[in-house]
């Protein structure tokens, strides 16, 4: 669903080759035994090949992160994934980046950002877009 949302909201056929589109496992929604299992990457590559997505950061074809023990992911683990993504994000050369993910992961990401902006702290609505300006201090 996330790729479909990004395709509707961002994808431009005439500019798709100029803009990097990268799939990342760490931006997945909270892992749960009842939902949020993903398809194989090979299936996704075929299904969305027209979008020119870079799948190189998704190292396993199978969904190895889905908990076979039927336990929901702890929020602490989601926060760790948010930090992993943040470290990845600050190394990117682009000045403008669109992040498309699910509400839970976006909320974790915004919670690790030092900000007093109440708009950033409220829960996301379905298909909501927010504009954020970030500056990384070393």
N, C-alpha and C positions, 0 to 999 in steps of 0.2 A: 504494500500500500504506500509506503514512503516514497518509493521510486516513482510510482504513478502520480503522487501529489507533486513531487519535484518536476516531473515532466509537464504537468499541466501548468504549474506556476512559474517555471523558470526556462524550460527548454525552448530554444529558438533554432529551428532547422538550419537557417542560413548562417548561424554563428556557433553551432555546436562544436566544431573542430577547434575553435579559438579558445574555448573555455574548458578548463579541466573539470571533469566530473568524476569524483573518486568515491567509491563505496568503502565504508569502514565498519568492521564488526563492532567496534567499541561504541558506536552510536545507536545500537539496537535498543529497543524498548526493554523494560524489565522482563527478565526471563521467568517464565512460569510454566508449570507442568500442564496447564490447561490451554494455554495459548502462546503466541509469539514464537513459535517454531518457524524457522525459515526454510525455503526450498534449497535444493543444492545450488551452488554457485554456477555450475554448468548449465542448469535449467534457466537461471536468471540471465546468464550471459546470452543465451539464445533468445529468450523472451524480449530482452531490452537492447539487442545489439544495435539497433538504429540510433540509440542515444549516445553511443560512444563512451560508455562508462569504463573507467579504469578499475578493474577488479583485483589488481596486484596486491593490495593490502589485505585481501580476504584469502588467507593462506590455506584453508581447508574447504574442500568441496562440500563435505557433509557438515551438518550443524552440530559441531562438537561442543558448543557452549550450552546447548539445551540440556537441562539437568535430567539425567536418566533416573535419578533417585526420587523424582517427583516432589522436589522442594522448590519453592519460589526463591528467586534471587534476593539476597539481603540488600537493603538500601545502602549499606556501607560499601558493598561490592559495586553497586551502580555508581556511587560517588568515586570509587577508584577508577572506573571506566571513564567517567567524566574528566578526571585529572589526566588520564592517559590521552584523551582527545585534546584537552587544553594544551598539553605539552607538544602534541603533534601540530596543533593549530598555530602556535606562536612561531613555529619553524617554517611555515608556509611563506613563500615569497609574495603572494598576492596581497593587495591592499584591501580588496573587497571580496568577501566570502559569504556565500549563502550556505547556511547549515540547515539541513532538512532531516528531522528525526521525529520521534514520538514525544508526547507530552512529558512523560516521566523522565526520560533522558535529558530533554531540554531543561526541565526544572532542576535536575541535578547539576547540569552545566552552569546554569545561571546562579545557583546557590554557592558555587565555589568562587564566583566573581565578587570582588570587593566593591560593593555599590550600595548607596542609600536610596536608589531609585525604586519606589514602591511598584512601579509598572513592571519592573523585572521580576519582582517577587511573587506576583499573583499567578495563579494557575493559568495554563493555556486553555483556550477554547479549541474546539475541533477546527482544524485547518487554519488556525490563526497564524498570521505573520507578524513578526516584531522586528523593528529596526534597532540595532544596538551598535554603539561605537565603543570599541575597546582599545585600550593602550596597554601594552605590556611593559612593565618596568623591570629591568634586570636587577 
